[in-house]
Amino acid sequence: MAANPGGNRVDQCMIYSDCYVPESVTTDKAKKYRDKNIDLALRTGSLPSIT
């Protein structure tokens, strides 16, 4: 994860993130675990959406 200033503004920044997923989700337990981790990453970074 990397954070960079948002243009010329001192009150914003851009956050870039990549995810490595070694295998597909095959069980409900794994899906819940993955979904919780993605949710945590988005809430921690205060990202309103993924583009």
ZATI-266583 format. One record per residue (C-alpha): residue number from 0; residue in one letter; x, y, z. Coordinates in pm, 1 decimal. Example, Ala and Ser with C-alpha at 12.3 -4.5 7.8 and 13.67 -1.06 7.14 Angstrom:
2
node pos:0 | code:A | x:1230.0 | y:-450.0 | z:780.0
node pos:1 | code:S | x:1367.0 | y:-106.0 | z:714.0
***
This chain:
51
node pos:0 | code:M | x:0.0 | y:0.0 | z:0.0
node pos:1 | code:A | x:128.7 | y:344.5 | z:-85.6
node pos:2 | code:A | x:-7.2 | y:689.3 | z:-7.1
node pos:3 | code:N | x:72.2 | y:996.0 | z:-216.4
node pos:4 | code:P | x:-37.9 | y:1359.2 | z:-185.3
node pos:5 | code:G | x:-361.5 | y:1436.4 | z:-370.2
node pos:6 | code:G | x:-245.9 | y:1684.0 | z:-632.6
node pos:7 | code:N | x:-169.4 | y:2023.6 | z:-478.9
node pos:8 | code:R | x:-403.0 | y:1975.7 | z:-181.9
node pos:9 | code:V | x:-269.3 | y:1926.7 | z:169.4
node pos:10 | code:D | x:-597.3 | y:1779.7 | z:297.6
node pos:11 | code:Q | x:-614.7 | y:1480.6 | z:58.0
node pos:12 | code:C | x:-404.6 | y:1185.6 | z:-50.6
node pos:13 | code:M | x:-428.6 | y:899.9 | z:-297.8
node pos:14 | code:I | x:-392.0 | y:544.5 | z:-168.4
node pos:15 | code:Y | x:-286.8 | y:264.7 | z:-402.6
node pos:16 | code:S | x:-315.5 | y:-98.9 | z:-302.6
node pos:17 | code:D | x:-265.4 | y:-438.2 | z:-465.4
node pos:18 | code:C | x:-386.1 | y:-775.5 | z:-344.7
node pos:19 | code:Y | x:-224.0 | y:-1110.0 | z:-406.4
node pos:20 | code:V | x:-475.0 | y:-1395.6 | z:-419.2
node pos:21 | code:P | x:-297.1 | y:-1731.0 | z:-452.4
node pos:22 | code:E | x:-612.0 | y:-1940.6 | z:-503.0
node pos:23 | code:S | x:-986.1 | y:-1912.8 | z:-557.5
node pos:24 | code:V | x:-1225.3 | y:-1911.4 | z:-264.6
node pos:25 | code:T | x:-1381.8 | y:-2257.6 | z:-241.9
node pos:26 | code:T | x:-1567.9 | y:-2259.4 | z:91.9
node pos:27 | code:D | x:-1812.2 | y:-2031.0 | z:270.5
node pos:28 | code:K | x:-1564.6 | y:-1996.4 | z:558.4
node pos:29 | code:A | x:-1290.2 | y:-1878.9 | z:321.4
node pos:30 | code:K | x:-1528.7 | y:-1634.8 | z:150.2
node pos:31 | code:K | x:-1629.7 | y:-1479.2 | z:484.9
node pos:32 | code:Y | x:-1263.1 | y:-1448.7 | z:585.5
node pos:33 | code:R | x:-1172.6 | y:-1283.3 | z:253.8
node pos:34 | code:D | x:-1471.4 | y:-1046.6 | z:265.5
node pos:35 | code:K | x:-1387.7 | y:-936.4 | z:621.2
node pos:36 | code:N | x:-1026.2 | y:-864.4 | z:523.2
node pos:37 | code:I | x:-1129.3 | y:-660.2 | z:219.9
node pos:38 | code:D | x:-1380.3 | y:-467.6 | z:431.7
node pos:39 | code:L | x:-1112.3 | y:-396.6 | z:693.4
node pos:40 | code:A | x:-867.5 | y:-273.4 | z:429.0
node pos:41 | code:L | x:-1127.6 | y:-40.6 | z:278.7
node pos:42 | code:R | x:-1241.5 | y:99.0 | z:614.1
node pos:43 | code:T | x:-883.8 | y:144.6 | z:739.4
node pos:44 | code:G | x:-783.6 | y:332.4 | z:425.1
node pos:45 | code:S | x:-1112.1 | y:528.8 | z:433.2
node pos:46 | code:L | x:-1167.4 | y:447.6 | z:68.8
node pos:47 | code:P | x:-1515.6 | y:537.6 | z:-55.6
node pos:48 | code:S | x:-1493.6 | y:304.0 | z:-356.9
node pos:49 | code:I | x:-1263.7 | y:93.8 | z:-572.5
node pos:50 | code:T | x:-1192.6 | y:211.0 | z:-926.3
***
